Amino acid sequence: MKSRIIFLFTCFLALWSVLLLRAMFIQIFPDGRLENLKRKQFETSIQIRTRRGAILDRNGKELAASVPAYSLFADPKLIKDSVTLSARLSKYLGIPRATLKKRLRDRERRFVWIRRQLDEKQRDQIRAWGEPGLGFIEEPKRVYPNGGLLAQVLGFVGSEGDGLEGLELQWNKNLQGQLKTVLLPRDARGRPLLQDGRSLTEVPDGSDLELTIDHEAQYTLEQELLSVVGRFQADSAVGVVMDAHTSEVLAMANVGGTNSRRNRIVTDSFEPGSTMKAFVVAAGLREGMLKPSTKYDCEGGRMKVGDKWISEAEANHKFGLMTVTEILALSSNVGAAKIAFQLGDERLYKALIDFGFGAKLGLELPGEARGILNPLPWRPHLLSNVSFGHAMTATPLQLTAAFAAIANGGVLRRPLLVRSVHTPGSSEPQIFQAEEIRRVLTPSEAATMRLMLTAATEEKATGFLARIPGYYVAGKTGTAQKVDNIKGGYKAGMYISSFAGFAPAHNPRFVIFIAVDSPKRSSYYGSQVAAPVFAKMAQYLVRRAGMPPVLISERNVIPKPAVNTLDELQAQAIQEMKRMTAAVVAPSVEGDNVAAVPAKPLFPNLLGLTLREALNRIRPNVNRVDIRGHGVVVRTVPPAGADFSKKRSVRLVLENP
């Protein structure tokens, strides 16, 4: 009996020794399989994004930001009545009841999402139900503080926090935060211990983007486009504002249209119409085959090309001999075609390619279109059509960048939208500048183009309504029939009205492009639809920038010219512009009977100057000065540009602006 007890004791001791050794082994050398079983029983894990980086305008104004939100999840195993809870959640959150039933009945799953990114009020309401199988995780939610402002450029993000369009998509890798694994612990009965979510501020955020956009200019542009769409019952309108020297995009707006998310400025191309005439003239200028005063026979407004006829926009435009400046100012199709024929298809094609047409400019946005520029050779009729902006397409971005090349002295630059990227933990942001693509004009050629485009906004020119009080502006109108992509040809009575230009013309600061799609009331010409929008934007921008006016009169407007021909208008504009644009007297334009420097001493333009500035300008060339009034100079005797070789007495009339 005693031996039997000893045997049993020994067996139990051995068994317990084995169990103790096994327990010690498991504690010292963990089994991965058992570790996984423990994790499944006592915790579950999910992956969510940390705070997404903000998007700011050039002045630090938030355009896109991330705020805390609460995402609802469920543990189906802990839900007692899935039918009742499904009905309640469906009514409160608007989720189909069948979808919720399917999620909540799967008791093998310990974690399912119900709805992401609820607000604090919704979280508190659902928490008050006291349902043990529901819980919340705190994660960031994307918001746009300015509503729909700049919507097509900013884009949007999906429920998983990834960018799906616009800058949100293009810069997604920079903006998105890290992918964070969150562990939800459970007690021994499998109930979640985390009901109130958790803060993720300890995890690094995504990078912030600083844009070149000025949100105030953006708002003004969108309001002006909304106004013109309503006034003319147009389908849509687009506009771009660009810094003339840096090619930074200051505003980019899309209004109307069937697809409110589409950024048509970069994704859509259209036949630009007469705005292309500026680049045809520029091509001839850089080839040395024309000057502003070179004349072409416009054949009474009609010219036969093969078996087709080229005519002017209006039947009463029966133009004869016209200077190049007049061809631009009055927008002669025949004149543009004559210049194109003299150039030939190879030289015109090369010039348009150099100005950026037919290729992507590389703006930091998805879906940029190239436009269409047919490969060579061009038949005569195609060549003539291209000369006035048909049989080819361009994007609004391409046209704006090309006019900026004229405004800045002849350099085509890649437009810039993102100025800098601020990465968390980095002391210095990554700075971007507009890249120079190529030089397309010499400084003197660009200055001559600016003079001719200034004459295109004079009183008898098509761009007259683009003028703004106190400043010279330069630009070109465009009116093009809309292509019918389904039936072919053109849509009857459907046009795209546009205006491209820059202000002030003597010292360009802002390049502005406006296009209105299918205006239906009053008029469809770019001169009457788009040019006034340009004028309002240009006036707002130059005055907001504090740029002093250069044309002062009693009404603070450009005085009505006492001349009757565009030759005289052009000469007047060039005479004033020479005083302000030194590049105009470069050797390449010397000898032109329009741009030549006068031999006689002329009285300077003192309008808008203070008394001290005016006296410094005319001394010591005067013997007597009669001063009347206070403020700035509004009138002089003799007037600006008068022969001042003999007269040495001056009268200055001053007024407070």
JOGIZI-V248160 format. One record per helix or strand. SS is the DSSP state (@ for helix, = for strand). FROM is the first residue (numbers start at 1). TO is the last residue. If there is no record, write none. Layout:
SS;FROM;TO
SS;FROM;TO
This chain:
@;2;28
@;32;42
=;43;49
=;55;56
=;62;74
@;76;78
@;82;93
@;97;105
=;112;118
@;120;127
=;134;143
@;151;154
=;156;157
=;163;165
@;166;170
@;172;175
=;179;186
=;192;192
=;196;196
=;208;211
@;215;232
=;236;243
=;248;256
@;264;267
=;269;270
@;273;286
=;295;297
@;299;301
=;302;305
=;308;311
=;321;323
@;324;329
@;333;343
@;345;354
=;372;372
@;380;387
=;393;395
@;396;407
=;411;413
=;416;416
=;418;422
=;430;431
=;436;439
@;443;455
@;464;466
=;468;468
=;471;471
=;473;483
=;490;503
=;510;517
@;526;529
@;531;544
@;566;580
@;582;585
@;587;589
=;602;602
=;610;610
@;611;618
=;624;629
=;632;637
=;643;643
=;649;655
